[in-house]
């Protein structure tokens, strides 16, 4: 490949001022490695919280929502186009169960994006043991499918979750409930649903998530047990939980399911507004920190090139006198900035990866979080290089333009 | 009638600082191909200013300038840069080599800039030019390690790399001892006689001027004779 004379001059200048080149590259390197580190930390944290949230929330939850009476029935009865006004509309009395849940499930399974569907019977209950009572809810599930979707197994602290299938009247309780009611695996607990009779159940396991609220209220039972608790038949299902291949599609798929089934489909975004807000805030903090770092690195390059131009002003005049045009001079100095940027980028990637790796080995030990969550995500590295090079080009352009405007006559004549 | 290398008509220039006054007044000038012209005059008579206008580096003037029969007045800076690169060579009083480069590179850079020849050919040519001036041994030395006379010879070699029609010198011997002045003058004379290159040099050196083909004497912004 033929190296242009501009490139050759740019390289010679960089090489003849090694110290400054290194200092400028170090500035870019820190910018880029911090960018990578912060992005990795943020993505790691976000992924962790997302995963934690999905350990208790399905991507989409389909359930029957109470409705307020509307004019729909009246219109279909009268078959005219008059305007109907309902005064003082009331909540419609409705069962919480879904009609033909297994038909709906089969229907949902046809959607290509859906990877898992499981029915659930939710029941508001009161737990009691001895004289202490506690409000909570029982999720009647097929524990195998629940485990597949939410990885219940990793949260188990005592007992065996598969005992739910084997033990009649088995119950898997949260650690909060166990502590408050002083229960251990094998103990009995009285569970009473709002609409049913008290049932004595046996604790077969204890689990702990990182979310205290869930640990203190929720317990798992076999779906049949939950139906019994409520005094309902086997076709009674209150929720259908759906997981998708890509949870980012949840809002769209949820809209589709609402239209198909006529029930309320709540996606995880709606039920985790605070999670979204936290993501956004972290992104703002991160971007401002990165922005400042790159700005500082940019000023470093700007300063160094500016100084170079003051020092080399006679040489610039000579180059112009011997036929280097303005654009050629810009090219010489801009290339210096770009090479500084590229050197900084390469070293920055290596350094950024190293600190990310080292930090990911720091022990935290809070709840289920053992190590700092860091992600190693290739696009971060690509973005870092792009931003780094853009910053250096922007920082190099202004000094380069200044160099191109040097008037050889005034310099050479002194 | 010899071929005209450079023709200037009605060149007038004003300095505006601190007050506006004319530094060049309606100067007409013709230089033929292969001519060795000296411009002499007292300090402040405008001879250097005239040279920089003739060199196309200074564009702030009134009048017309033709180089090799091509009008250059009013051309864009980039076009002028190309004209300087291809048809004008420069020799300055203070050598003005690029200190970070070797002598050879210094000579090669304008040639590489022009890009008519390959890197190897430019290198070959640069060696020839250095040889002409007897400094080929210094080719790989860094430019800032040379003596003044050596630097000036390298600078002249550089001015010749693109075989320019005109070579302009602003006091090319002003910083040299008499021995080196003699060498440089002989080289200039060889260039005009053997290679038919035109030389326009501003000088204070009376001997140097006397030996050239033509002397243009200036005073107060006008050509006296």
Interface residues (C-beta under 8 A of the other chain):
Chain A: X2 X4 X5 X8 X9 X12 X13 X16 X314 X315 X317 X318 X319 X320 X321 X322 X323 X324 X325 X326 X327 X328 X408 X409 X412 X413
Chain B: X48 X52 X55 X57 X58 X77 X78 X81 X82 X83 X84 X85 X86 X90 X92 X96 X97 X98 X99 X100 X101 X105 X109 X110 X112 X113 X114 X115 X119 X158 X162 X170
